[in-house]
Protein backbone atom coordinates (compact mmCIF):
# COMPACT_ATOMS: atom_id res chain seq x y z
CA UNK A 1 0.00 0.00 0.00
CA UNK A 2 1.34 3.44 -0.89
CA UNK A 3 0.66 6.48 1.23
CA UNK A 4 1.54 10.11 0.82
CA UNK A 5 2.81 11.80 3.99
CA UNK A 6 1.47 15.34 3.71
CA UNK A 7 2.60 17.20 6.80
CA UNK A 8 3.28 17.03 10.51
CA UNK A 9 1.03 19.28 12.55
CA UNK A 10 2.73 18.75 15.93
CA UNK A 11 3.93 21.94 17.61
CA UNK A 12 7.32 20.36 18.29
CA UNK A 13 7.78 17.45 15.90
CA UNK A 14 10.11 14.71 17.09
CA UNK A 15 12.47 14.20 14.12
CA UNK A 16 14.09 11.12 15.60
CA UNK A 17 10.76 9.39 16.32
CA UNK A 18 9.40 10.16 12.85
CA UNK A 19 12.58 8.91 11.20
CA UNK A 20 12.56 5.71 13.27
CA UNK A 21 8.89 5.16 12.44
CA UNK A 22 9.60 5.47 8.70
CA UNK A 23 12.36 2.86 8.93
CA UNK A 24 10.05 0.46 10.75
CA UNK A 25 6.98 0.80 8.50
CA UNK A 26 8.46 1.32 5.05
CA UNK A 27 9.61 -1.51 2.79
CA UNK A 28 12.59 0.15 1.17
CA UNK A 29 13.81 2.78 3.63
CA UNK A 30 17.08 2.73 5.55
CA UNK A 31 18.12 5.13 8.33
CA UNK A 32 19.82 7.67 6.06
CA UNK A 33 16.89 7.82 3.66
CA UNK A 34 14.36 8.05 6.49
CA UNK A 35 16.22 11.03 7.98
CA UNK A 36 16.20 12.75 4.60
CA UNK A 37 12.48 12.01 4.10
CA UNK A 38 11.74 13.33 7.60
CA UNK A 39 13.54 16.59 6.80
CA UNK A 40 11.56 16.93 3.56
CA UNK A 41 8.30 16.25 5.37
CA UNK A 42 9.01 18.77 8.13
CA UNK A 43 9.95 21.42 5.56
CA UNK A 44 6.41 21.14 4.21
CA UNK A 45 6.74 18.90 1.16
CA UNK A 46 4.85 15.64 0.71
CA UNK A 47 6.67 12.30 0.86
CA UNK A 48 5.50 9.04 -0.72
CA UNK A 49 6.27 5.73 1.01
CA UNK A 50 5.13 2.13 0.61
CA UNK A 51 4.07 0.07 3.60
CA UNK A 52 3.23 -3.61 3.88
CA UNK A 53 -0.42 -4.63 3.96
CA UNK A 54 0.14 -6.79 7.04
CA UNK A 55 1.49 -3.91 9.09
CA UNK A 56 -0.71 -1.16 7.67
CA UNK A 57 -2.93 -0.77 10.74
CA UNK A 58 -0.07 -0.37 13.19
CA UNK A 59 1.84 1.84 10.75
CA UNK A 60 -1.09 4.22 10.39
CA UNK A 61 -1.57 4.34 14.17
CA UNK A 62 2.10 5.18 14.63
CA UNK A 63 1.86 8.03 12.10
CA UNK A 64 -1.27 9.44 13.78
CA UNK A 65 0.47 9.28 17.17
CA UNK A 66 3.31 11.38 15.72
CA UNK A 67 0.77 13.89 14.29
CA UNK A 68 1.70 13.05 10.70
CA UNK A 69 -1.10 13.73 8.22
CA UNK A 70 -1.31 11.22 5.36
CA UNK A 71 -3.45 10.14 2.42
CA UNK A 72 -3.78 6.87 0.53
CA UNK A 73 -2.54 6.69 -3.05
CA UNK A 74 -4.67 4.65 -5.41
N, C-alpha and C positions, 0 to 999 in steps of 0.2 A: 504494500500500500504506500502510495506517495502522499506526502503532506507538504504544504507550504507554510513555513514559519513566518508569520507576518510581522510581529513586534513583541516586545516585552513591556508590559505596562506596570511593572513593579517600580516603586519609588527608588529603591536601591537594588538593582538587579545583581544577583550573585553570579559573576562570570564563571567562576570555577564550578559551581553546581550545574549551570547550564551546559558548560562544555562537557562535564562528566556525564550528564544525562544524554547528550548527543552521541557520545561514544557507546553508551550502553544500549540505546534503542535503534541506532542506525546500522544498516548492513555493512556499508562500505566506508566507515569513518574511523580514522585513527585519532590520536590525541592532538597532533599538530593541526590536522584539518578541522577538528571540532573547535579548537581555539580560534581559528580563522573564521569559521562560520559563526561562532558566537560574537566575535567582534563585528562582523557584517550585520548580524541581526540587531545588535545593540546600537549600531549607527543608524538604523532605521530602514534598512533594505531587507527584502524578503529572501528567505533561504529555503531551497527545496531539498528534502531528505526522503529516503525510503526506509520504511520500518517493516518488520516481519508481521504477518497476519496473526501469528500466535501470540505475540507480545504487544499487539496494538492497544489493548485496553489499558495495560499498565503503563505503556509509553505515553498515552494521551493523558492519563492521570498525573504522571510525573511532570509533563509540560504545563498542565493547568496549575499544579502546585507551585511551579516556578513563575507563574503569571505570564506564560508565553502564549500568545494568541496564534491560532493556526487555522488552516482550512484544508479540506481534502481536495486532491487533484484527481479528476476523472480520467 
